[in-house]
Amino acid sequence: MRTRFAPSPTGYLHVGGLRTALSAYLLAKQSKGTFIVRIEDTDRERSVPDAVENMLTALHWAGIHPDEGVMLEKGLITQKGTRGPYIQSERLALYRHHAQELLKSGHAYVCFCSPKRLEKMRTEQEARKQAPMYDRTCIKLKDEEVQRRITSGEPHVLRLKVPRNEIIAYEDEIRGPMSFQGHTIDDQVLLKSDGFPTYHLAHVVDDHFMDISVVIRGEEWLSSTPKHLLLFQYLGWKPPRYAHVPLLLNKDRTKLSKRQSAVSVEEYVQKGYLPEAFVNFIALLGWNPGTTQEIFTLEDLIEAFSLDRMQKAGAIFDTEKLDWLQGQWIRRLPAAEFAKRVLPVVAEKYPPASRDKDFTAKTRLIQERVTFFSEAPALLSFFYEEPTPSVDLLANAKQKVSHEILPKILEELSNTLDGVLTDEWTESVLSETLKKLAEGNGWKIGQVLWPLRAALTGLPYSPGAYEVAAALGKDVTIARLEAARRLITQ
Ligand code: GLU
């Protein structure tokens, strides 16, 4: 099995592109086949510098590594494999050769129509409510005239001669039997006037010479597929199988647009999504495993993926689902892995974190509470700087900690905790001690835990009081309780 992802370098990796790439990758991997990346850069006007590198970086981030073709190696764009080059602009002679073959066999013809004439033709067709289609003016030209005009340097293109009376049919791996009437298919330009092939010619030649078994691509290419099948037929080659994956839709079922969601993978990287969560989300767009399982690693996906579980209808790009998956994935990371990945984000705000031997013990307290790493520095702030609680934070009506009772609670907390031996300073001892303190004074447990937690963290929302006190240690805990007492008597 050989599959390929063949992006055009027009900017960034679109989320739809990642979905196509992922499907092709999974299919290749599950049969121990080869996943190829090819760059389709024959549209010079649309090519953007750095686009190839950006796309490869995004694929790499997602864990999708090409076996053959264009890839990043030590940060450099490299090509690997025996069927290269894998960048279309490096294969122009091959396309021209096959274009000539099609001309010789009578399946293509030269067209001299100017862009201006074509534009006028299209406008007239639209006015008549006809589908825009080349009117075949040049198909009638005699060979001698064609030669003369070419020799005199007149700009021209090469077009595919589509058989008007044929039906072109094939079985799509996702959409089932498909058929197209020849008279509805435009005589596609194959070679442009600048001598560059169009995508249609180039990718057919490449899919043949690169031995592609299944072409997986977006639904927008479905209507072009009959042209591609004709090209395979006229060049005497066996076509690959085709699978057209459904469109991605906004929640209101319109085509996914930048206005409603971020559409480049890079934007999701910047927002802090885990690659595992994002790939999990992308895999479930238009595909379901037929079970209730929702969390999939890349390995799971390699095992479970199949094209026949791909739906035909458009797939909703539901970012709420993405956020849910992100939370699931954050919680599933082993504590040490969570600490490792969150460290750069925390160390940027609090440089001492990178020298902190107890960093994992601290991040363990917040792993359940974050959805994005970017939330971590604020939640860990009290470990790296003195908290500055206010009186209004220390008191809390809901927890029945009135301003009147607060001094007494803080005093009792300070005295009682000072009595706990440093050696016994553990979550369970602290929990027992505080329970007794509350009972002894006729208070609810929340009445002691809230001011303690607030005094230690200065935050309205944080890990619990025992956990924080245990992690901070006895000296810091007592010092912060004393600071809170000074604050309320000011
Ligand atoms: N270069 C085309 C694109 O970027 C690829 C289509 C295909 O996979 O055949 O959409």
Residues whose N, C-alpha, C, O or C-beta is under 5 A from the ligand:
A	BS01	LIG	A6 P7 S8 E40 I216 R217
